[in-house]
């Protein structure tokens, strides 16, 4: 079983997987506001911030601070690197599942 793929530990943590799945659901290059992402995932601001920081450190997400009508806004998007890492993660997961369902 040493031929089995490894799952990306950055994405594999449950909260970060949920964040990545939510962001991957957006079109490439699209962004979501921090409060909307927080609401969607039903996470506390502190918990979401912690997991976004790990994803940002891995260059899987990009966080942009901007202003809309003089109000600060935090925008989050999945980077091309993050999208590729998520695709690799899902492929590896499928390979693991296929390997356990075989003969």
PDB file as gemmi writes it, atoms N, CA and C in Angstrom:
CRYST1    1.000    1.000    1.000  90.00  90.00  90.00 P 1                      
ATOM      1  N   UNK A   1       0.805  -1.192   0.000  1.00  0.00           N  
ATOM      2  CA  UNK A   1       0.000   0.000   0.000  1.00  0.00           C  
ATOM      3  C   UNK A   1       0.852   1.263   0.000  1.00  0.00           C  
ATOM      4  N   UNK A   2       2.136   1.165  -0.186  1.00  0.00           N  
ATOM      5  CA  UNK A   2       3.004   2.341  -0.191  1.00  0.00           C  
ATOM      6  C   UNK A   2       2.811   3.180  -1.440  1.00  0.00           C  
ATOM      7  N   UNK A   3       2.080   2.670  -2.444  1.00  0.00           N  
ATOM      8  CA  UNK A   3       1.830   3.422  -3.662  1.00  0.00           C  
ATOM      9  C   UNK A   3       0.649   4.384  -3.514  1.00  0.00           C  
ATOM     10  N   UNK A   4       0.009   4.369  -2.363  1.00  0.00           N  
ATOM     11  CA  UNK A   4      -1.136   5.240  -2.161  1.00  0.00           C  
ATOM     12  C   UNK A   4      -0.682   6.692  -2.045  1.00  0.00           C  
ATOM     13  N   UNK A   5      -1.449   7.610  -2.618  1.00  0.00           N  
ATOM     14  CA  UNK A   5      -1.074   9.023  -2.570  1.00  0.00           C  
ATOM     15  C   UNK A   5      -1.243   9.607  -1.172  1.00  0.00           C  
ATOM     16  N   UNK A   6      -0.498  10.648  -0.906  1.00  0.00           N  
ATOM     17  CA  UNK A   6      -0.616  11.371   0.361  1.00  0.00           C  
ATOM     18  C   UNK A   6      -1.591  12.526   0.169  1.00  0.00           C  
ATOM     19  N   UNK A   7      -2.374  12.803   1.184  1.00  0.00           N  
ATOM     20  CA  UNK A   7      -3.300  13.927   1.134  1.00  0.00           C  
ATOM     21  C   UNK A   7      -2.602  15.181   1.657  1.00  0.00           C  
ATOM     22  N   UNK A   8      -2.796  16.281   0.992  1.00  0.00           N  
ATOM     23  CA  UNK A   8      -2.192  17.557   1.366  1.00  0.00           C  
ATOM     24  C   UNK A   8      -2.634  17.930   2.782  1.00  0.00           C  
ATOM     25  N   UNK A   9      -1.703  17.997   3.746  1.00  0.00           N  
ATOM     26  CA  UNK A   9      -2.092  18.284   5.125  1.00  0.00           C  
ATOM     27  C   UNK A   9      -2.637  19.701   5.328  1.00  0.00           C  
ATOM     28  N   UNK A  10      -2.285  20.617   4.442  1.00  0.00           N  
ATOM     29  CA  UNK A  10      -2.812  21.981   4.561  1.00  0.00           C  
ATOM     30  C   UNK A  10      -4.309  21.972   4.283  1.00  0.00           C  
ATOM     31  N   UNK A  11      -4.726  21.256   3.281  1.00  0.00           N  
ATOM     32  CA  UNK A  11      -6.139  21.201   2.915  1.00  0.00           C  
ATOM     33  C   UNK A  11      -6.898  20.192   3.774  1.00  0.00           C  
ATOM     34  N   UNK A  12      -6.242  19.127   4.196  1.00  0.00           N  
ATOM     35  CA  UNK A  12      -6.924  17.992   4.817  1.00  0.00           C  
ATOM     36  C   UNK A  12      -7.614  18.302   6.152  1.00  0.00           C  
ATOM     37  N   UNK A  13      -7.149  19.284   6.896  1.00  0.00           N  
ATOM     38  CA  UNK A  13      -7.825  19.632   8.153  1.00  0.00           C  
ATOM     39  C   UNK A  13      -9.270  20.006   7.833  1.00  0.00           C  
ATOM     40  N   UNK A  14     -10.210  19.525   8.615  1.00  0.00           N  
ATOM     41  CA  UNK A  14     -11.628  19.663   8.291  1.00  0.00           C  
ATOM     42  C   UNK A  14     -12.032  21.103   7.980  1.00  0.00           C  
ATOM     43  N   UNK A  15     -11.660  22.037   8.826  1.00  0.00           N  
ATOM     44  CA  UNK A  15     -12.073  23.430   8.604  1.00  0.00           C  
ATOM     45  C   UNK A  15     -11.467  23.989   7.324  1.00  0.00           C  
ATOM     46  N   UNK A  16     -10.197  23.681   7.066  1.00  0.00           N  
ATOM     47  CA  UNK A  16      -9.556  24.195   5.849  1.00  0.00           C  
ATOM     48  C   UNK A  16     -10.108  23.516   4.607  1.00  0.00           C  
ATOM     49  N   UNK A  17     -10.505  22.270   4.726  1.00  0.00           N  
ATOM     50  CA  UNK A  17     -11.143  21.585   3.602  1.00  0.00           C  
ATOM     51  C   UNK A  17     -12.475  22.257   3.273  1.00  0.00           C  
ATOM     52  N   UNK A  18     -13.242  22.602   4.287  1.00  0.00           N  
ATOM     53  CA  UNK A  18     -14.518  23.285   4.079  1.00  0.00           C  
ATOM     54  C   UNK A  18     -14.298  24.639   3.412  1.00  0.00           C  
ATOM     55  N   UNK A  19     -13.291  25.377   3.862  1.00  0.00           N  
ATOM     56  CA  UNK A  19     -12.977  26.677   3.259  1.00  0.00           C  
ATOM     57  C   UNK A  19     -12.593  26.489   1.798  1.00  0.00           C  
ATOM     58  N   UNK A  20     -11.721  25.534   1.540  1.00  0.00           N  
ATOM     59  CA  UNK A  20     -11.233  25.296   0.178  1.00  0.00           C  
ATOM     60  C   UNK A  20     -12.369  24.871  -0.746  1.00  0.00           C  
ATOM     61  N   UNK A  21     -13.236  24.008  -0.265  1.00  0.00           N  
ATOM     62  CA  UNK A  21     -14.386  23.567  -1.075  1.00  0.00           C  
ATOM     63  C   UNK A  21     -15.281  24.757  -1.406  1.00  0.00           C  
ATOM     64  N   UNK A  22     -15.548  25.592  -0.429  1.00  0.00           N  
ATOM     65  CA  UNK A  22     -16.396  26.767  -0.657  1.00  0.00           C  
ATOM     66  C   UNK A  22     -15.769  27.696  -1.690  1.00  0.00           C  
ATOM     67  N   UNK A  23     -14.471  27.940  -1.571  1.00  0.00           N  
ATOM     68  CA  UNK A  23     -13.793  28.834  -2.508  1.00  0.00           C  
ATOM     69  C   UNK A  23     -13.669  28.211  -3.897  1.00  0.00           C  
ATOM     70  N   UNK A  24     -13.484  26.901  -3.948  1.00  0.00           N  
ATOM     71  CA  UNK A  24     -13.374  26.216  -5.246  1.00  0.00           C  
ATOM     72  C   UNK A  24     -14.705  26.252  -5.993  1.00  0.00           C  
ATOM     73  N   UNK A  25     -15.793  26.447  -5.264  1.00  0.00           N  
ATOM     74  CA  UNK A  25     -17.103  26.554  -5.884  1.00  0.00           C  
ATOM     75  C   UNK A  25     -17.298  27.859  -6.647  1.00  0.00           C  
ATOM     76  N   UNK A  26     -16.431  28.822  -6.378  1.00  0.00           N  
ATOM     77  CA  UNK A  26     -16.471  30.085  -7.115  1.00  0.00           C  
ATOM     78  C   UNK A  26     -15.739  29.915  -8.436  1.00  0.00           C  
ATOM     79  N   UNK A  27     -16.067  30.759  -9.395  1.00  0.00           N  
ATOM     80  CA  UNK A  27     -15.309  30.733 -10.647  1.00  0.00           C  
ATOM     81  C   UNK A  27     -13.887  31.202 -10.379  1.00  0.00           C  
ATOM     82  N   UNK A  28     -12.945  30.720 -11.161  1.00  0.00           N  
ATOM     83  CA  UNK A  28     -11.540  31.108 -10.998  1.00  0.00           C  
ATOM     84  C   UNK A  28     -11.439  32.628 -11.014  1.00  0.00           C  
ATOM     85  N   UNK A  29     -10.767  33.177 -10.020  1.00  0.00           N  
ATOM     86  CA  UNK A  29     -10.567  34.618  -9.929  1.00  0.00           C  
ATOM     87  C   UNK A  29     -11.644  35.355  -9.151  1.00  0.00           C  
ATOM     88  N   UNK A  30     -12.804  34.717  -8.922  1.00  0.00           N  
ATOM     89  CA  UNK A  30     -13.866  35.371  -8.160  1.00  0.00           C  
ATOM     90  C   UNK A  30     -13.494  35.420  -6.680  1.00  0.00           C  
ATOM     91  N   UNK A  31     -14.068  36.391  -5.994  1.00  0.00           N  
ATOM     92  CA  UNK A  31     -13.784  36.598  -4.573  1.00  0.00           C  
ATOM     93  C   UNK A  31     -15.086  36.557  -3.781  1.00  0.00           C  
ATOM     94  N   UNK A  32     -14.944  36.347  -2.473  1.00  0.00           N  
ATOM     95  CA  UNK A  32     -16.080  36.362  -1.563  1.00  0.00           C  
ATOM     96  C   UNK A  32     -15.667  37.200  -0.360  1.00  0.00           C  
ATOM     97  N   UNK A  33     -16.619  37.899   0.226  1.00  0.00           N  
ATOM     98  CA  UNK A  33     -16.279  38.688   1.404  1.00  0.00           C  
ATOM     99  C   UNK A  33     -16.094  37.768   2.606  1.00  0.00           C  
ATOM    100  N   UNK A  34     -15.248  38.205   3.516  1.00  0.00           N  
ATOM    101  CA  UNK A  34     -14.993  37.426   4.726  1.00  0.00           C  
ATOM    102  C   UNK A  34     -16.289  37.136   5.477  1.00  0.00           C  
ATOM    103  N   UNK A  35     -17.160  38.148   5.718  1.00  0.00           N  
ATOM    104  CA  UNK A  35     -18.394  37.835   6.457  1.00  0.00           C  
ATOM    105  C   UNK A  35     -19.298  36.834   5.733  1.00  0.00           C  
ATOM    106  N   UNK A  36     -19.357  36.906   4.408  1.00  0.00           N  
ATOM    107  CA  UNK A  36     -20.188  35.960   3.653  1.00  0.00           C  
ATOM    108  C   UNK A  36     -19.617  34.545   3.779  1.00  0.00           C  
ATOM    109  N   UNK A  37     -18.296  34.411   3.680  1.00  0.00           N  
ATOM    110  CA  UNK A  37     -17.654  33.104   3.837  1.00  0.00           C  
ATOM    111  C   UNK A  37     -17.886  32.569   5.246  1.00  0.00           C  
ATOM    112  N   UNK A  38     -17.740  33.451   6.224  1.00  0.00           N  
ATOM    113  CA  UNK A  38     -17.968  33.064   7.619  1.00  0.00           C  
ATOM    114  C   UNK A  38     -19.399  32.571   7.816  1.00  0.00           C  
ATOM    115  N   UNK A  39     -20.346  33.277   7.234  1.00  0.00           N  
ATOM    116  CA  UNK A  39     -21.756  32.893   7.345  1.00  0.00           C  
ATOM    117  C   UNK A  39     -22.015  31.559   6.645  1.00  0.00           C  
ATOM    118  N   UNK A  40     -21.458  31.411   5.462  1.00  0.00           N  
ATOM    119  CA  UNK A  40     -21.641  30.187   4.682  1.00  0.00           C  
ATOM    120  C   UNK A  40     -21.136  28.964   5.438  1.00  0.00           C  
ATOM    121  N   UNK A  41     -19.977  29.109   6.093  1.00  0.00           N  
ATOM    122  CA  UNK A  41     -19.336  27.985   6.772  1.00  0.00           C  
ATOM    123  C   UNK A  41     -19.738  27.860   8.242  1.00  0.00           C  
ATOM    124  N   UNK A  42     -20.484  28.856   8.731  1.00  0.00           N  
ATOM    125  CA  UNK A  42     -20.894  28.880  10.132  1.00  0.00           C  
ATOM    126  C   UNK A  42     -19.695  28.712  11.067  1.00  0.00           C  
ATOM    127  N   UNK A  43     -18.681  29.549  10.822  1.00  0.00           N  
ATOM    128  CA  UNK A  43     -17.459  29.534  11.630  1.00  0.00           C  
ATOM    129  C   UNK A  43     -17.323  30.868  12.351  1.00  0.00           C  
ATOM    130  N   UNK A  44     -16.641  30.858  13.480  1.00  0.00           N  
ATOM    131  CA  UNK A  44     -16.364  32.121  14.157  1.00  0.00           C  
ATOM    132  C   UNK A  44     -15.317  32.880  13.351  1.00  0.00           C  
ATOM    133  N   UNK A  45     -15.281  34.180  13.540  1.00  0.00           N  
ATOM    134  CA  UNK A  45     -14.316  35.010  12.814  1.00  0.00           C  
ATOM    135  C   UNK A  45     -12.882  34.588  13.150  1.00  0.00           C  
ATOM    136  N   UNK A  46     -12.627  34.315  14.415  1.00  0.00           N  
ATOM    137  CA  UNK A  46     -11.275  33.920  14.828  1.00  0.00           C  
ATOM    138  C   UNK A  46     -10.851  32.589  14.232  1.00  0.00           C  
ATOM    139  N   UNK A  47     -11.754  31.618  14.238  1.00  0.00           N  
ATOM    140  CA  UNK A  47     -11.451  30.305  13.683  1.00  0.00           C  
ATOM    141  C   UNK A  47     -11.203  30.402  12.179  1.00  0.00           C  
ATOM    142  N   UNK A  48     -12.079  31.123  11.486  1.00  0.00           N  
ATOM    143  CA  UNK A  48     -11.913  31.283  10.042  1.00  0.00           C  
ATOM    144  C   UNK A  48     -10.604  32.003   9.727  1.00  0.00           C  
ATOM    145  N   UNK A  49     -10.295  33.050  10.478  1.00  0.00           N  
ATOM    146  CA  UNK A  49      -9.047  33.793  10.266  1.00  0.00           C  
ATOM    147  C   UNK A  49      -7.820  32.905  10.422  1.00  0.00           C  
ATOM    148  N   UNK A  50      -7.841  32.056  11.436  1.00  0.00           N  
ATOM    149  CA  UNK A  50      -6.715  31.156  11.687  1.00  0.00           C  
ATOM    150  C   UNK A  50      -6.501  30.205  10.515  1.00  0.00           C  
ATOM    151  N   UNK A  51      -7.580  29.633  10.015  1.00  0.00           N  
ATOM    152  CA  UNK A  51      -7.459  28.680   8.910  1.00  0.00           C  
ATOM    153  C   UNK A  51      -7.132  29.381   7.595  1.00  0.00           C  
ATOM    154  N   UNK A  52      -7.652  30.572   7.396  1.00  0.00           N  
ATOM    155  CA  UNK A  52      -7.295  31.335   6.194  1.00  0.00           C  
ATOM    156  C   UNK A  52      -5.811  31.693   6.203  1.00  0.00           C  
ATOM    157  N   UNK A  53      -5.288  31.988   7.373  1.00  0.00           N  
ATOM    158  CA  UNK A  53      -3.860  32.325   7.480  1.00  0.00           C  
ATOM    159  C   UNK A  53      -3.000  31.147   7.030  1.00  0.00           C  
ATOM    160  N   UNK A  54      -3.363  29.930   7.453  1.00  0.00           N  
ATOM    161  CA  UNK A  54      -2.610  28.736   7.032  1.00  0.00           C  
ATOM    162  C   UNK A  54      -2.698  28.544   5.522  1.00  0.00           C  
ATOM    163  N   UNK A  55      -3.892  28.740   4.970  1.00  0.00           N  
ATOM    164  CA  UNK A  55      -4.061  28.611   3.527  1.00  0.00           C  
ATOM    165  C   UNK A  55      -3.312  29.718   2.783  1.00  0.00           C  
ATOM    166  N   UNK A  56      -3.290  30.892   3.365  1.00  0.00           N  
ATOM    167  CA  UNK A  56      -2.563  32.013   2.758  1.00  0.00           C  
ATOM    168  C   UNK A  56      -1.055  31.761   2.810  1.00  0.00           C  
ATOM    169  N   UNK A  57      -0.561  31.225   3.916  1.00  0.00           N  
ATOM    170  CA  UNK A  57       0.865  30.900   4.038  1.00  0.00           C  
ATOM    171  C   UNK A  57       1.296  29.891   2.978  1.00  0.00           C  
ATOM    172  N   UNK A  58       0.399  28.992   2.614  1.00  0.00           N  
ATOM    173  CA  UNK A  58       0.683  27.982   1.581  1.00  0.00           C  
ATOM    174  C   UNK A  58       0.444  28.551   0.179  1.00  0.00           C  
ATOM    175  N   UNK A  59       0.004  29.811   0.117  1.00  0.00           N  
ATOM    176  CA  UNK A  59      -0.313  30.496  -1.141  1.00  0.00           C  
ATOM    177  C   UNK A  59      -1.494  29.845  -1.866  1.00  0.00           C  
ATOM    178  N   UNK A  60      -2.412  29.288  -1.096  1.00  0.00           N  
ATOM    179  CA  UNK A  60      -3.618  28.686  -1.648  1.00  0.00           C  
ATOM    180  C   UNK A  60      -4.756  29.698  -1.732  1.00  0.00           C  
ATOM    181  N   UNK A  61      -4.728  30.695  -0.866  1.00  0.00           N  
ATOM    182  CA  UNK A  61      -5.732  31.753  -0.921  1.00  0.00           C  
ATOM    183  C   UNK A  61      -5.038  33.109  -0.932  1.00  0.00           C  
ATOM    184  N   UNK A  62      -5.767  34.087  -1.444  1.00  0.00           N  
ATOM    185  CA  UNK A  62      -5.293  35.461  -1.429  1.00  0.00           C  
ATOM    186  C   UNK A  62      -6.344  36.285  -0.707  1.00  0.00           C  
ATOM    187  N   UNK A  63      -5.883  37.076   0.237  1.00  0.00           N  
ATOM    188  CA  UNK A  63      -6.770  37.928   1.017  1.00  0.00           C  
ATOM    189  C   UNK A  63      -6.452  39.369   0.661  1.00  0.00           C  
ATOM    190  N   UNK A  64      -7.489  40.095   0.278  1.00  0.00           N  
ATOM    191  CA  UNK A  64      -7.331  41.484  -0.131  1.00  0.00           C  
ATOM    192  C   UNK A  64      -8.171  42.370   0.773  1.00  0.00           C  
ATOM    193  N   UNK A  65      -7.555  43.420   1.260  1.00  0.00           N  
ATOM    194  CA  UNK A  65      -8.279  44.418   2.057  1.00  0.00           C  
ATOM    195  C   UNK A  65      -8.592  45.577   1.124  1.00  0.00           C  
ATOM    196  N   UNK A  66      -9.841  45.990   1.106  1.00  0.00           N  
ATOM    197  CA  UNK A  66     -10.263  47.079   0.226  1.00  0.00           C  
ATOM    198  C   UNK A  66     -11.311  47.922   0.947  1.00  0.00           C  
ATOM    199  N   UNK A  67     -11.789  48.916   0.243  1.00  0.00           N  
ATOM    200  CA  UNK A  67     -12.859  49.766   0.767  1.00  0.00           C  
ATOM    201  C   UNK A  67     -14.003  49.797  -0.225  1.00  0.00           C  
ATOM    202  N   UNK A  68     -15.211  49.662   0.295  1.00  0.00           N  
ATOM    203  CA  UNK A  68     -16.421  49.829  -0.501  1.00  0.00           C  
ATOM    204  C   UNK A  68     -17.244  50.909   0.178  1.00  0.00           C  
ATOM    205  N   UNK A  69     -17.390  52.030  -0.489  1.00  0.00           N  
ATOM    206  CA  UNK A  69     -18.146  53.154   0.074  1.00  0.00           C  
ATOM    207  C   UNK A  69     -17.605  53.533   1.452  1.00  0.00           C  
ATOM    208  N   UNK A  70     -16.291  53.637   1.552  1.00  0.00           N  
ATOM    209  CA  UNK A  70     -15.589  54.035   2.783  1.00  0.00           C  
ATOM    210  C   UNK A  70     -15.668  53.008   3.911  1.00  0.00           C  
ATOM    211  N   UNK A  71     -16.156  51.832   3.594  1.00  0.00           N  
ATOM    212  CA  UNK A  71     -16.235  50.761   4.585  1.00  0.00           C  
ATOM    213  C   UNK A  71     -15.178  49.711   4.252  1.00  0.00           C  
ATOM    214  N   UNK A  72     -14.351  49.323   5.243  1.00  0.00           N  
ATOM    215  CA  UNK A  72     -13.344  48.292   4.962  1.00  0.00           C  
ATOM    216  C   UNK A  72     -13.995  46.942   4.641  1.00  0.00           C  
ATOM    217  N   UNK A  73     -13.434  46.276   3.641  1.00  0.00           N  
ATOM    218  CA  UNK A  73     -13.938  44.980   3.204  1.00  0.00           C  
ATOM    219  C   UNK A  73     -12.753  44.039   3.039  1.00  0.00           C  
ATOM    220  N   UNK A  74     -12.907  42.816   3.529  1.00  0.00           N  
ATOM    221  CA  UNK A  74     -11.896  41.786   3.339  1.00  0.00           C  
ATOM    222  C   UNK A  74     -12.434  40.791   2.325  1.00  0.00           C  
ATOM    223  N   UNK A  75     -11.678  40.606   1.254  1.00  0.00           N  
ATOM    224  CA  UNK A  75     -12.073  39.699   0.174  1.00  0.00           C  
ATOM    225  C   UNK A  75     -11.142  38.495   0.147  1.00  0.00           C  
ATOM    226  N   UNK A  76     -11.700  37.330  -0.129  1.00  0.00           N  
ATOM    227  CA  UNK A  76     -10.939  36.086  -0.146  1.00  0.00           C  
ATOM    228  C   UNK A  76     -11.167  35.395  -1.477  1.00  0.00           C  
ATOM    229  N   UNK A  77     -10.087  34.890  -2.051  1.00  0.00           N  
ATOM    230  CA  UNK A  77     -10.218  34.111  -3.282  1.00  0.00           C  
ATOM    231  C   UNK A  77      -9.213  32.973  -3.265  1.00  0.00           C  
ATOM    232  N   UNK A  78      -9.544  31.911  -3.986  1.00  0.00           N  
ATOM    233  CA  UNK A  78      -8.648  30.775  -4.156  1.00  0.00           C  
ATOM    234  C   UNK A  78      -7.672  31.126  -5.280  1.00  0.00           C  
ATOM    235  N   UNK A  79      -6.394  30.952  -5.039  1.00  0.00           N  
ATOM    236  CA  UNK A  79      -5.395  31.234  -6.068  1.00  0.00           C  
ATOM    237  C   UNK A  79      -5.335  30.075  -7.061  1.00  0.00           C  
ATOM    238  N   UNK A  80      -4.635  30.296  -8.160  1.00  0.00           N  
ATOM    239  CA  UNK A  80      -4.441  29.205  -9.137  1.00  0.00           C  
ATOM    240  C   UNK A  80      -3.715  28.048  -8.472  1.00  0.00           C  
ATOM    241  N   UNK A  81      -2.750  28.374  -7.624  1.00  0.00           N  
ATOM    242  CA  UNK A  81      -2.018  27.331  -6.890  1.00  0.00           C  
ATOM    243  C   UNK A  81      -2.955  26.567  -5.950  1.00  0.00           C  
ATOM    244  N   UNK A  82      -3.849  27.287  -5.297  1.00  0.00           N  
ATOM    245  CA  UNK A  82      -4.821  26.660  -4.399  1.00  0.00           C  
ATOM    246  C   UNK A  82      -5.800  25.783  -5.145  1.00  0.00           C  
ATOM    247  N   UNK A  83      -6.238  26.250  -6.302  1.00  0.00           N  
ATOM    248  CA  UNK A  83      -7.165  25.470  -7.123  1.00  0.00           C  
ATOM    249  C   UNK A  83      -6.490  24.180  -7.586  1.00  0.00           C  
ATOM    250  N   UNK A  84      -5.225  24.285  -8.017  1.00  0.00           N  
ATOM    251  CA  UNK A  84      -4.470  23.098  -8.456  1.00  0.00           C  
ATOM    252  C   UNK A  84      -4.259  22.135  -7.286  1.00  0.00           C  
ATOM    253  N   UNK A  85      -3.950  22.678  -6.100  1.00  0.00           N  
ATOM    254  CA  UNK A  85      -3.751  21.837  -4.912  1.00  0.00           C  
ATOM    255  C   UNK A  85      -5.050  21.117  -4.546  1.00  0.00           C  
ATOM    256  N   UNK A  86      -6.175  21.806  -4.682  1.00  0.00           N  
ATOM    257  CA  UNK A  86      -7.465  21.181  -4.384  1.00  0.00           C  
ATOM    258  C   UNK A  86      -7.785  20.089  -5.393  1.00  0.00           C  
ATOM    259  N   UNK A  87      -7.493  20.337  -6.658  1.00  0.00           N  
ATOM    260  CA  UNK A  87      -7.707  19.301  -7.679  1.00  0.00           C  
ATOM    261  C   UNK A  87      -6.832  18.080  -7.400  1.00  0.00           C  
ATOM    262  N   UNK A  88      -5.571  18.310  -7.039  1.00  0.00           N  
ATOM    263  CA  UNK A  88      -4.674  17.202  -6.680  1.00  0.00           C  
ATOM    264  C   UNK A  88      -5.203  16.455  -5.462  1.00  0.00           C  
ATOM    265  N   UNK A  89      -5.703  17.207  -4.485  1.00  0.00           N  
ATOM    266  CA  UNK A  89      -6.253  16.612  -3.265  1.00  0.00           C  
ATOM    267  C   UNK A  89      -7.427  15.698  -3.606  1.00  0.00           C  
ATOM    268  N   UNK A  90      -8.349  16.196  -4.443  1.00  0.00           N  
ATOM    269  CA  UNK A  90      -9.516  15.381  -4.775  1.00  0.00           C  
ATOM    270  C   UNK A  90      -9.119  14.149  -5.588  1.00  0.00           C  
ATOM    271  N   UNK A  91      -8.144  14.286  -6.469  1.00  0.00           N  
ATOM    272  CA  UNK A  91      -7.658  13.118  -7.220  1.00  0.00           C  
ATOM    273  C   UNK A  91      -7.057  12.080  -6.268  1.00  0.00           C  
ATOM    274  N   UNK A  92      -6.244  12.559  -5.328  1.00  0.00           N  
ATOM    275  CA  UNK A  92      -5.621  11.647  -4.364  1.00  0.00           C  
ATOM    276  C   UNK A  92      -6.682  10.965  -3.512  1.00  0.00           C  
ATOM    277  N   UNK A  93      -7.688  11.702  -3.121  1.00  0.00           N  
ATOM    278  CA  UNK A  93      -8.764  11.127  -2.314  1.00  0.00           C  
ATOM    279  C   UNK A  93      -9.516  10.055  -3.101  1.00  0.00           C  
ATOM    280  N   UNK A  94      -9.797  10.331  -4.363  1.00  0.00           N  
ATOM    281  CA  UNK A  94     -10.452   9.327  -5.209  1.00  0.00           C  
ATOM    282  C   UNK A  94      -9.586   8.079  -5.359  1.00  0.00           C  
ATOM    283  N   UNK A  95      -8.279   8.257  -5.533  1.00  0.00           N  
ATOM    284  CA  UNK A  95      -7.379   7.110  -5.638  1.00  0.00           C  
ATOM    285  C   UNK A  95      -7.394   6.285  -4.369  1.00  0.00           C  
ATOM    286  N   UNK A  96      -7.413   6.971  -3.209  1.00  0.00           N  
ATOM    287  CA  UNK A  96      -7.467   6.241  -1.936  1.00  0.00           C  
ATOM    288  C   UNK A  96      -8.775   5.463  -1.817  1.00  0.00           C  
ATOM    289  N   UNK A  97      -9.870   6.092  -2.185  1.00  0.00           N  
ATOM    290  CA  UNK A  97     -11.178   5.429  -2.095  1.00  0.00           C  
ATOM    291  C   UNK A  97     -11.271   4.261  -3.069  1.00  0.00           C  
ATOM    292  N   UNK A  98     -10.736   4.445  -4.267  1.00  0.00           N  
ATOM    293  CA  UNK A  98     -10.741   3.362  -5.257  1.00  0.00           C  
ATOM    294  C   UNK A  98      -9.901   2.176  -4.773  1.00  0.00           C  
ATOM    295  N   UNK A  99      -8.782   2.478  -4.123  1.00  0.00           N  
ATOM    296  CA  UNK A  99      -7.882   1.425  -3.648  1.00  0.00           C  
ATOM    297  C   UNK A  99      -8.544   0.599  -2.542  1.00  0.00           C  
ATOM    298  N   UNK A 100      -9.358   1.218  -1.723  1.00  0.00           N  
ATOM    299  CA  UNK A 100      -9.993   0.474  -0.636  1.00  0.00           C  
ATOM    300  C   UNK A 100     -11.232  -0.271  -1.101  1.00  0.00           C  
ATOM    301  N   UNK A 101     -11.782   0.124  -2.245  1.00  0.00           N  
ATOM    302  CA  UNK A 101     -12.985  -0.543  -2.749  1.00  0.00           C  
ATOM    303  C   UNK A 101     -12.686  -1.639  -3.750  1.00  0.00           C  
ATOM    304  N   UNK A 102     -11.422  -1.883  -4.032  1.00  0.00           N  
ATOM    305  CA  UNK A 102     -11.032  -2.876  -5.032  1.00  0.00           C  
ATOM    306  C   UNK A 102     -11.188  -4.301  -4.549  1.00  0.00           C  
ATOM    307  N   UNK A 103     -10.522  -5.221  -5.217  1.00  0.00           N  
ATOM    308  CA  UNK A 103     -10.620  -6.663  -4.947  1.00  0.00           C  
ATOM    309  C   UNK A 103     -10.547  -6.886  -3.495  1.00  0.00           C  
TER     310      UNK A 103                                                      
END                                                                             
